[in-house]
Amino acid sequence: MENVVIGVDLGGTTTTLGAVTRSGEIRWRQTFDTRSAADFPAYIRQLSREIEAGRDQMGGEVVGIGVGAPAGNNRYGTVQAANLNWGGRVNFVEALSQHYDIPVSLDNDANATALGEMLFGAARSFRHFVLITLGTGLGSGIVVNGEVVSGSDGLAGEMGHICVDIDGRDCACGRKGCLETYVSANGLKRTVFHFLSQRTAPSVLREYSYNALTARQISEAATAGDPVALEAFDYTGRVLGLKLADAVAHTSPEAIILFGGLAGAGQLLMEPTARYLKQYMLFLYNPDIPLLPSALPHSDAAVLGAAALAWQKVEKTAHSLT
Ligand SMILES: [Zn+2]
């Protein structure tokens, strides 16, 4: 029987878990409502019950558990559960370790996705790479020597809040000009409205109110040749290419991987990002560094990322015992 780990994707509304083999096959899946537990101890009991109920269908011994969570901290094993009735920061790893005598590890979702790409996806042949997740915001995981860089306090690798323009757009973090105010679904929308005010070109995007416009509609307009939508994608790729060129100067990665809904815009974003990355790259570095789309199936990426955390911990633990 092939061993499995449990990958847990802790979301604000739904928790998804799966039993995953070392080759990335998902043997069993389950979901439950994260908010159905009255408090954090009740949540941990429910999670354990779900795992026990699935044991017979996993087809192997469970040898580790990995958890991917927004605001998860690898250094301390904690989750800052702002939207849940858990009383602020909780020590998830400690709580789960009281139920299971196997390695338990936890990290934020971008870092988990980076490890998922390394074990099961586009980064399988790399030990030095940067992963960018593009959704409503921008997340990142930086991998050096096959390890996610977590820094002194577990908070390293927050590229969403590196600065593009010190007098730039207001960010939800309270500062100005952060990368995710330009490069994200919301950033793209802000760019479209900027160009709509600057250009006289006809554009279908003029028919939308700010709150009604979505990144998907911008993608569709760009695909149909809309000049404002195309300029917005070009600008988004320019800002991202610039900051990725800066990122290369920090860790000299072998590749950069783009993951998430906005990366699903495909060549609309990849092409300008690759072009500007090459243009802005310091001469010392490989100007043709691969810029790759994620190779994880989108609906399973979070569980696979969490499972990758577990497999890495399991293998390190085994290594330290020999
Ligand atoms: Zn910010």
Residues whose N, C-alpha, C, O or C-beta is under 5 A from the ligand:
A	BS01	ZN	G160 H161 C171 C173 C178
